[in-house]
Each structure stands twice: as C-alpha cells, then as structure tokens.
Amino acid sequence: MATKASLTMKMLANRVGNFVPTACITNISLLRYSQSHLLRGYTTEKKEQAVAEDATAADQKKVPESLEIERLTQELAAAKEQNNELLDKYKRALADSENMRTRLNKQISDAKIFGIQSFCKDLLEVADTLGHATQAVPKEKLNDNSDLKNLFEGLSMTRASLLQVFKRHGLEPIDPINEKFNPNMHEALFQKEDSTVEANTVIEVTKLGYKLHERCIRPALVGVSK
C-alpha cells in the first residue's frame, strides 16, 4: 500500500516537474514577445519622431530659402528694370548723336555749296550791267558801225562767259515769262489786265532772278496778269 502511494507521489511530482518548466518557458516566450513588440513600438515611435523633427527642420530651412529666393527675385527684377532704363537712355543718346552728326554733315555740305552765295550776289550786278549794256545797243546801227558791232559782240561774249561760270558753280538765271507766279521764286511789282493768259501768270520780267543749287538767292522782279 505504501509502495503504491509512493509510486503515485512520484508520478505526480514528475508531472508537476514537467508542467512547471513548460509554463515557465511559455511565460518567458510571451515576455520576450511583449518586450520585442514594445521595443519595436518604441523604435517606430522614435523613427516617426525623428522623421517629424526632420520635416520640421526642413520646413524651417525652407522658410529662409523661400525668403532668399524672393529677395533674389526682387533684386533681379530691379536689375532688369535698371538695365532697360540704361539701355533706353543709351539708345536715345545714340540717336541724338546720330541726328547731330547728320545735321553737322548737312551744315558742312551746305557751307561748301552755299559758301559762295554772297560772292555770287555781288557778281549778279555785273551780269545785270552787261545785260543792260547789250540791250541798250541799237540793233539797226550794228551793221553801219563796225566798232559798235565789235563792242556789242564783246559785251555779249563776256556776259555769256560769265553765265557759263555761274552755271558751272550751280548759279542759274530765273526767267519766268509766261509761267505761273511762284512767290518763292518771283516778286510781283505790278498787276496788269491780260485776257490772253490766265490770272496770276507772269507776263513781264523786269529783272532776272537767280538760284544757287535750287535755292533762290534773288527773286525775279515780274509783272503778273489779273
């Protein structure tokens, strides 16, 4: 009986011994699993916090960068505006200098062309005198008087030569007989009734006019029809 009881106790002890390690092992595994999950959760939280901190730092870094970009953009716009203004001033100055150069060249050219204008005006009186002298000679007496004829021919040749010199230097006479009256080229001394021509037509030239390279330096003195 005692032997059977001792055997029963031993078997119970063996079962309890077998059960306790298994339970302990199970508890340890659960503990490790919980620690692993806790560590994992803690690590994830740390990572998320680090990511959030990095994002905040990046945002804080972006703010100064955006301000710097805005400042640089404003400076670039101001520099472009200043450049456009300076370019406009340069173009205006270039155009002004070109216009001045053109005016100076024209003045120099006009001085070369019309520099003899006053000299020509003085010579016109000589041409007028020669013309009056040849017109004053009676044509019917030329054949009877050889000396008068020679004088007339000499005066005529001198006047013709003088007119050739005038023409060579751009000075030409204005004889507007039967032309329309032009106040820029003619000076009217009187008006006269004449039904054979239209009104404001030059019907008589009292004194020849002259132009130097298309510039009138002395208007023709004329009579105009009414």
Backbone torsions as a table, in degrees:
resi	resn	phi	psi	omega
1	MET	NA	-45.4	177.2
2	ALA	-64.1	-37.9	-179.6
3	THR	-66.2	-38.6	-179.6
4	LYS	-68.7	-34.9	179.1
5	ALA	-69.7	-40.5	178.8
6	SER	-65.7	-36.0	177.9
7	LEU	-65.7	-38.3	179.7
8	THR	-65.6	-39.5	179.8
9	MET	-65.6	-39.5	-180.0
10	LYS	-65.5	-41.9	-179.8
11	MET	-64.5	-39.9	178.6
12	LEU	-65.5	-39.6	179.0
13	ALA	-65.2	-39.6	179.4
14	ASN	-63.8	-40.3	-179.5
15	ARG	-66.4	-42.0	178.2
16	VAL	-63.7	-40.7	178.8
17	GLY	-63.0	-37.8	178.2
18	ASN	-70.8	-35.4	-177.4
19	PHE	-71.0	-41.5	-175.1
20	VAL	-62.9	-48.3	178.7
21	PRO	-60.6	-37.5	-178.9
22	THR	-65.1	-41.8	178.6
23	ALA	-65.6	-40.1	179.5
24	CYS	-64.1	-42.3	-179.9
25	ILE	-62.3	-40.5	-179.9
26	THR	-64.1	-43.1	179.7
27	ASN	-64.4	-40.2	179.5
28	ILE	-63.4	-41.9	178.9
29	SER	-62.7	-42.5	178.2
30	LEU	-63.2	-38.8	179.7
31	LEU	-64.5	-43.9	178.8
32	ARG	-64.8	-40.3	178.7
33	TYR	-61.5	-41.4	179.2
34	SER	-66.2	-42.4	178.8
35	GLN	-62.7	-41.3	179.4
36	SER	-60.7	-44.3	179.3
37	HIS	-67.1	-36.9	178.5
38	LEU	-65.3	-43.3	178.6
39	LEU	-64.3	-40.3	179.2
40	ARG	-63.8	-42.6	178.0
41	GLY	-64.5	-39.8	178.8
42	TYR	-65.0	-41.7	179.5
43	THR	-64.1	-42.7	178.8
44	THR	-62.9	-41.3	178.7
45	GLU	-63.0	-41.6	178.5
46	LYS	-62.6	-42.5	-179.9
47	LYS	-62.7	-45.1	179.6
48	GLU	-62.7	-39.2	177.8
49	GLN	-64.7	-41.1	178.8
50	ALA	-64.4	-40.9	178.1
51	VAL	-63.5	-41.0	178.6
52	ALA	-64.2	-41.3	178.3
53	GLU	-64.2	-41.0	177.6
54	ASP	-63.3	-41.2	179.1
55	ALA	-63.7	-40.7	178.3
56	THR	-63.8	-43.5	178.5
57	ALA	-63.3	-39.2	178.6
58	ALA	-64.3	-42.1	178.2
59	ASP	-63.0	-42.4	178.4
60	GLN	-64.6	-33.1	178.2
61	LYS	-73.0	-33.3	-179.1
62	LYS	-68.1	-32.5	-178.4
63	VAL	-60.6	-50.5	176.8
64	PRO	-64.5	-34.5	178.7
65	GLU	-64.6	-42.1	178.1
66	SER	-65.0	-38.4	176.6
67	LEU	-64.8	-39.5	179.2
68	GLU	-66.7	-41.5	178.3
69	ILE	-63.3	-41.9	178.7
70	GLU	-63.1	-41.7	178.6
71	ARG	-63.4	-45.0	179.4
72	LEU	-64.6	-36.6	177.8
73	THR	-63.8	-43.3	178.6
74	GLN	-64.0	-41.6	178.7
75	GLU	-64.5	-39.6	178.1
76	LEU	-63.5	-43.4	178.9
77	ALA	-63.1	-41.9	178.5
78	ALA	-64.9	-39.8	179.1
79	ALA	-65.7	-39.8	177.5
80	LYS	-64.2	-42.7	178.9
81	GLU	-62.4	-43.4	178.2
82	GLN	-64.6	-39.0	178.6
83	ASN	-63.9	-43.4	178.4
84	ASN	-63.3	-39.7	179.4
85	GLU	-65.1	-45.0	178.8
86	LEU	-65.0	-38.1	178.3
87	LEU	-64.7	-39.9	178.2
88	ASP	-64.9	-42.5	177.6
89	LYS	-63.5	-39.4	179.1
90	TYR	-63.5	-43.9	179.7
91	LYS	-64.6	-40.0	178.5
92	ARG	-64.5	-43.4	179.0
93	ALA	-64.1	-38.7	178.4
94	LEU	-65.2	-41.6	178.6
95	ALA	-66.0	-40.7	178.5
96	ASP	-63.3	-43.4	179.6
97	SER	-65.6	-36.7	178.3
98	GLU	-67.3	-41.4	177.4
99	ASN	-64.1	-40.6	178.3
100	MET	-64.5	-40.9	178.8
101	ARG	-63.2	-40.6	178.9
102	THR	-64.0	-43.7	179.0
103	ARG	-63.2	-41.1	179.8
104	LEU	-64.9	-41.6	178.1
105	ASN	-62.8	-39.5	178.2
106	LYS	-66.5	-41.4	178.3
107	GLN	-63.3	-40.1	178.0
108	ILE	-64.7	-43.8	179.0
109	SER	-63.3	-43.6	178.5
110	ASP	-63.8	-37.3	179.1
111	ALA	-64.0	-38.0	178.2
112	LYS	-67.9	-38.4	-176.2
113	ILE	-78.8	-45.4	-172.7
114	PHE	-103.1	12.8	177.8
115	GLY	-65.4	-23.4	-179.5
116	ILE	-94.8	11.9	-175.0
117	GLN	-60.3	-48.3	-179.5
118	SER	-65.1	-36.1	178.1
119	PHE	-65.7	-40.3	178.6
120	CYS	-64.3	-39.8	178.7
121	LYS	-59.9	-39.0	178.8
122	ASP	-67.3	-37.0	-179.8
123	LEU	-72.8	-21.4	179.3
124	LEU	-61.7	-34.4	178.5
125	GLU	-64.2	-35.9	176.9
126	VAL	-64.7	-44.0	178.8
127	ALA	-63.2	-39.2	178.0
128	ASP	-63.1	-42.6	-178.8
129	THR	-63.3	-43.1	177.6
130	LEU	-63.9	-37.8	178.6
131	GLY	-66.1	-42.6	177.7
132	HIS	-64.2	-36.9	-179.2
133	ALA	-65.4	-43.4	-179.8
134	THR	-69.9	-32.4	179.4
135	GLN	-74.2	-25.1	-178.1
136	ALA	-79.0	-14.7	-178.5
137	VAL	-75.9	126.2	177.2
138	PRO	-66.3	122.5	-176.5
139	LYS	-67.5	-30.0	-177.3
140	GLU	-73.2	-16.2	-179.0
141	LYS	-96.3	-2.2	-177.2
142	LEU	-67.5	-39.7	-178.6
143	ASN	-72.3	-27.5	-179.1
144	ASP	-81.3	-27.3	-175.5
145	ASN	-122.2	108.1	-178.2
146	SER	-68.3	-35.3	178.8
147	ASP	-65.6	-42.0	178.0
148	LEU	-65.6	-35.7	179.1
149	LYS	-66.7	-44.5	178.7
150	ASN	-63.0	-40.2	177.9
151	LEU	-63.0	-42.5	179.5
152	PHE	-63.4	-44.8	179.8
153	GLU	-64.9	-37.8	177.8
154	GLY	-64.5	-43.5	178.2
155	LEU	-65.0	-39.5	179.7
156	SER	-65.4	-41.5	179.6
157	MET	-67.7	-38.0	178.2
158	THR	-64.3	-43.2	179.0
159	ARG	-65.2	-42.2	179.1
160	ALA	-63.3	-41.1	178.1
161	SER	-64.7	-39.7	178.3
162	LEU	-64.4	-39.9	178.0
163	LEU	-66.2	-33.2	175.9
164	GLN	-65.1	-41.0	176.5
165	VAL	-63.3	-42.2	177.6
166	PHE	-58.4	-46.7	-177.4
167	LYS	-64.4	-37.2	-179.9
168	ARG	-63.8	-28.7	179.3
169	HIS	-101.0	14.9	175.3
170	GLY	85.9	11.7	179.7
171	LEU	-102.5	119.2	-176.3
172	GLU	-129.9	147.5	-179.8
173	PRO	-76.6	155.4	176.4
174	ILE	-115.8	110.6	177.8
175	ASP	-120.8	89.8	-169.4
176	PRO	-91.1	30.2	-177.9
177	ILE	-59.8	134.0	-178.9
178	ASN	64.1	18.3	175.7
179	GLU	-101.7	162.5	176.5
180	LYS	-69.7	139.1	-178.0
181	PHE	-63.6	129.1	179.7
182	ASN	-122.2	110.2	-176.4
183	PRO	-64.8	-17.7	178.1
184	ASN	-79.3	-20.5	-177.5
185	MET	-118.3	-18.4	-173.5
186	HIS	-123.8	154.6	174.6
187	GLU	-127.5	115.9	-175.7
188	ALA	-81.1	127.0	177.5
189	LEU	-94.9	-30.7	-178.3
190	PHE	-159.8	166.7	173.6
191	GLN	-120.7	148.4	-174.8
192	LYS	-145.5	141.1	177.8
193	GLU	-69.3	130.9	177.5
194	ASP	-154.4	107.3	-176.6
195	SER	-80.3	-8.0	-177.4
196	THR	-81.7	-16.3	-178.8
197	VAL	-128.7	168.4	177.5
198	GLU	-74.2	162.6	177.2
199	ALA	-65.9	153.3	-179.1
200	ASN	62.3	35.2	175.0
201	THR	-107.8	139.5	179.3
202	VAL	-73.0	117.2	-178.9
203	ILE	-110.2	-10.9	179.7
204	GLU	-153.2	137.5	178.6
205	VAL	-114.7	111.2	179.4
206	THR	-80.6	-36.8	-178.2
207	LYS	-147.5	131.0	179.7
208	LEU	-66.0	145.1	172.3
209	GLY	-97.7	171.7	179.2
210	TYR	-141.4	146.1	175.5
211	LYS	-128.7	141.8	179.8
212	LEU	-113.5	108.7	-178.2
213	HIS	51.9	53.8	178.0
214	GLU	68.7	4.3	174.6
215	ARG	-102.9	124.0	-178.8
216	CYS	-74.1	118.1	178.0
217	ILE	-103.7	-12.5	172.3
218	ARG	-155.1	116.5	-179.8
219	PRO	-71.3	152.2	176.7
220	ALA	-76.8	136.5	176.9
221	LEU	-87.5	118.0	-169.7
222	VAL	-135.3	163.7	169.3
223	GLY	-108.2	140.0	-173.9
224	VAL	-119.0	145.8	179.2
225	SER	-79.6	150.7	176.7
226	LYS	-88.4	NA	NA
